[in-house]
Amino acid sequence: MKWIIALVVIIILGAIIGPLASGNAGYVLVQFAGVAIETTVVGLFVVTIVAIAVLSVVVSLLRRLLSKTRQGRKWLANRSERKAQNIFQQGIRELLDDNPEKATESLSKAYKKSPDNNIAALTAIAACLNKDAGKATYWHDEAGAFYDNADTLLQLVSIEQSVKKDPTEADKEMRSLLEAKPHSANVLKLAYRVFKASGNWQQLKELLPELRRVTDLAPAEFDRLEYQVYFERFVAEGRKSNEMLYNEWRNLPSKQRSNATIRLSYAAALKHLGDYEVSARVILKGLKRGELQPAAVNSLHLFNAKSEKLLEFVQAQLKQDPENRDYLYALAQIAMDNQDFSLAQRALKKLAEIEPSSHVYRLLGNAYHALGDSQLAANAYKEALAH
């Protein structure tokens, strides 16, 4: 109350002294309901301020008097609850309208007017959806002991924020959360991002079956993820020793070893580590069994000249189907790898007749260039530009 009186006094003094100092108080004519009142600007201002101050004092006194009676307290409490309920409903609407930032503000105001653990919990959810870990933690604590073990969203927000700053710490927190929530779709989706960031390919490998179930990755996208996971795992083991890499492969169930994506990743890891011959044998076995398609092998450039049997197999396929585009390209890859540019040129020339493309003509130009035929090489490069 004292600060209101002090404020009123300061305003009145300012309103009086200002106009008087300028020598022009000014006049105002107020007409209302047939009554006309003429007064100075200062007088009108002072009366208005005093009226507001008196009204504030009266309202304050009425509230105090009402709070002394049972009915008064009930009326004030109901009024406060109605306000809190309106703000709470507004917060819910904002939450449903996908505006978690405003929802957090509204729900926190509702809680201040009518403290309730459930409102605090909803405010924590809104803050989580707004990716605000600080506010989410605060409101989760406000929600009380009943919600102590219901903090999955809060942990997800915290991990998501920490993965950019410290992937190792995020990895640790993620593994702990996975132990508690191994089948949660949201947990698994974040785990996919966290373990990729931290390079924890072993953990991702173990999660692949669950990730296939819960993620919205298209089949081709999932195949790329599976390929990357197994490739990184094989490379990591291969850097330790050839034996470790072989054991990693042999310890897989036979169904997984026959999986095209996994077999390709193993062959690619072997090639990456410089073991071209074994890589070629892995490819050959997959082709013979029908587990691999030559197009997929071509896409990863896994045909090489280190296995005579692989070359014989490719040539045998071309005898049966001379215009097989995939095996023509495979033959060209093997020939180029073996620096047999004449064989490569023949395969690529035929491939260019069947399926001309910029890439094929560029490779054909490289073959002609290696053979020392600059004119044919130039012609091939022109065709590459034209396509």
N, C-alpha and C positions, 0 to 999 in steps of 0.2 A: 504493500500500500504506500509506503514512504516514497518509493521510486516513482510511482504514478503522480503523487503530489508535486515532487521535485520537477518532474518533466512538465507538468502543467504550468508551474510557476515560471520556468525558463521560457516556455513558448509564449506565455502572456507578456512577459517582459520584453521579449524580442519583438513581438507584434506591436507593442506600444512604442518602444524606443525607436524602432526603425522608421516608421512614417513621420514621427515627430521630428526626428533628426533631419529628415529631408524637407520638412516644412510643408508637406502635403499629405494630410490624413486621408482624404478621399471620402466619398459618400456612396451609400447603397440604398436603393429603394426596394423593399420587399413587399409584394402584394400577394395575399392569399385569403381566399374565402371572403372577399370584400373588405378585408382589413389591410391597411397600408402602414408600413413601418419604415421610417427613414432613419438611418444610422450611419456612422462612419464605418469604413472598412475594418478599422481596428476594433471597434465595438462589436461588429458582427463576428469577427474572428474570435474575440475573447469569449463572447457568449456561447459560440459553437463549441469551443474547447472546454469551457466550464460545463456545458450540458453533457458533453461526452464523458468528462471526468465524473460528474455526479451520477450519470447512468451506470458507469463502471462500478462506482462505489455501491450503488443500490443493488446491482446484480450480485456483487460479491457478498453483501450483507444477506441478501435473500438466500444465496447458496449456503451460507453459514447457518442461517436459521433453519433452512430445510434439512440440513445435515444433522440437526439436533433432534429432529423428530423421526419416528419410525417410518411414517409414510413418505416423508421428505427424502430420507436416505434411499428408500425403495425407488422413488421416482428418479432420483439422480443416477442410481445404479442402472435402472432400466434404460435411461437416456444414453448413458455411456456404452451400455451393451448394444443398443441399437446402432450407435455410430460405429462401434467396432465391427458389428455384423455387416454393415453396409460396406465398410472398407475391406473386410475379409472376402465378401462376395466379389468385390471389384478385383481383388488379387487373384481369386480363382478364375475369373473371366480372362484376365490377362495371361494367366498360366496356360489356360486352354487355347488362347489366341496366339500361343507361341511367342510370348513377350516376357521371358523370365526376368529380365532386368526390372521392368516396372512391377511385375508380380512380387519380386523380392521386397521392393519399397513398400508396396501396399500391405503385404502380409506382415511386415515388421511394424508398420503403424498400427495395424489391427491388434498385434500382440501387446504393444505398449498400452493400448486402451483397455484391453481385456486379456491379460496374460493367461495363456493356455498352452500346455505342452504340444497339443496337436497342431496348433497354429505355428509354433516354433519349428515343428518337424516339417510342415509344408513349406515354410520359409527356407529351411535348409535344402529341400528338394529344388525349389526355385533357384536358389543360389548355385546349386550343383549344375543345373541346366544352363545357367549363365556362365559356367566355368569359373566361378569365383570361389576358390578354395578357402580363402580367409573367412568370408561371410558364412560359407557353408559349415565350416568347423564351428564357428561361434554359435550359429543357430542349432546345430546338432547338439552342442553342449547344453544349450538352453532347453532343449526338448526333454532332457532328463534321462534317468537311468533306464527307463522303459525302452528307449531307442538305442541303447549302447551298442548292441550287436547288429544294428540295422544301418550300417554305414557303407554299403557297397558303392553307392553312387559317389559318396564323398571320397572314397579311396580311388575310384576311377578318375575323378577330377584331379586329385593330387598327383597320381601317377602320370596322367596325361600332361600335366604342367611340368613335371620333373624330367620327362623323357627327353625334352629338347636340351635341358641344361646338363643333366647327368644320366645318360642312358644306363650306366652300370647300376646306379641306385634304383632307377625305375625298374630295371630287370629284377632286382632283389625284391622290391615291393610287389611286383607282378607275380612272381613265383609264390609269394606268401598268400596273395589274394586267390590265386588259382587253387591252392590247397583247400581253401575254405569254400570256393565257388567254382568247382571244376566244370560245371555244365551250363553256366550262365552265358548267354549269347553275347551280352555286352562285354563281359570280362574276356571272353575268347577273342572277340574282335579287336579289343585294345591290346591283348597279348600278342596278336599277330603283328601289330605295329611296333610294340615295344621290343619284342625279340628280334625283329628285323633291324631295328635301330642299334641294338646292343650286339648284334651278330651271334645271338644264341641259337644257332641252327639246330643243335641237338634237341633243345626244348621245342622248337617249332616242328621238328620232325615228329616228335611224340604227339603234338597237338593236331597234326594234319587230319586224322579221321574226324575229330570234333569240328575242326575248321570247315571241312567239307560240308558238314551238317548245318552249321549256323551262319556262315558268311554268305553274302549275296554275290560272291564272285562268280562270273560266268565260267563255264567249263574250261575254256581256253586260258582264262586268267588263273584258274586254280592249277592247271597243268604247268603254267609258267612258275607259279609259286612252288609247286612240288619239285619241279626241275631245279630251281635255285637252291632250295633247302638241301636236297640230296647232293647236288654238285658241291656246295660249300662244305658239307659234312665229309664227302669223299676226299676233297682237296686237303682239308684239315688233317685227316688221318694219314693221307699219303705223304704229307710233309714230315710226319713222324717217321714213317718207314713204309716200304712196299708191303711188308707183311701186315702192318696195321690196316692199310687200305684194303688188302685182300680179305682180311678177317671181317672188316666192316661190311664188305659185299657178301661174303659167304654166310654171314650170320643173319642176313635178311631171309625171311620166309621165301620159298620158291615162287609163291604167287607174286611177291613184290619184285623178285629178280626178273620175272617175265613181264612185268609192267613196262610198257614202252618208255614212259617218261623217266623212270628210275634207271633203266638200262642205258638210255641215252646220256643221262647225267653221269653215270659211272664211266662210260666211254669218253665223255668230254673231259672228265677229271683226269683220266689216264693221259689223254692227249695234252692237257694243260701241264701235267707234271713231266711230260717228255717221253712217256712210255707208249709210243705210237703203235708198236707191234701188237701189244696186248689190247689196246684200244680197237685196232682193226679186227682182232679175233672176236672181241665182244660184239662188234657190229655184225660180223659175218654170222655168228651163231644166232643173233636176233633175226636177221634176214631169212636165214634158212628155216627157222621155226615159225616164221610169219608173225613174230612179235613186233618187228620193226617194219616200217614202210620206207622205201628209199627217199621219198620226198622229205620226210622228217630228218633223215640222216644228212641229206644235202643241205637242209636249212641251217644245220649246225657245223657244216664243213668237216664232217667226220670221216669221209672217205679218204684214205691215204694209201700210199704205195708200199707200206712196210710189210704187207701180207700178200704174198703171191696168190694165195688161195682166194682172197677177197677179189683180186683182179680177175681171176678165172671165173668166179661166181658171177661177177658183173657181165663179163663177156658172154657167158652161157645164157644169161637172161636176155641179152641183146640178140643172140642167135634165134631165140624163140620169138622175140618181138623187136625187130630192128628199129622200130620207130618209137620205142618206149622213151619218153622224154626224161623221166627221172633217172633211168639207168644210163642214158647218153650223157647226162650231166655228171653222173657219178664217174663214168669212164673218163670224162674230161678232167675231173678233179684229180683222179688217181694219176692220169698221164702227166698233168702239170706238176703234181707233187714229185713224180719220178723223172721230171725234166724230159719226158718223151713228148716234145712239142709237136711232132708230126702226127702222133696218135691223137693228141689233144685237139689239134687243128681239124682233123677229120671228124671227130665227134662233135665239136662245136659247130662246124660248118653244116653238118646234117641237122643239128639241133636248131640252128638259125633258120633252116628251110622249113622245119616243122613248126617251131614256135619262136619267131623272131622277137627279141627284146633288147633293150639297151645293155643290160648286164651281159647277155650272151655275146653280143657283138663286141663289147669291150674286152671280154676274155679272148675272143677270136683274134682281135687286134693284138693282144699281148702274145698269143701263140705265133702269129705271123712275124711279129717283131723279134721274138726269140729265134725264129728260123732265118732271120735276116732279110725278109721280104718287106721292105719298107712301104712299097706302093700298096700291096694288099693290106698291110697293117693300117695305112692311112684310110683306105676305103672302108675298112671295118669300123674304125673310129668314127668316120662320118656317119655310117649307118647307126652307130650307137647314139650319136647326137640327134639323129632324125627320129629315133624311137623314144 
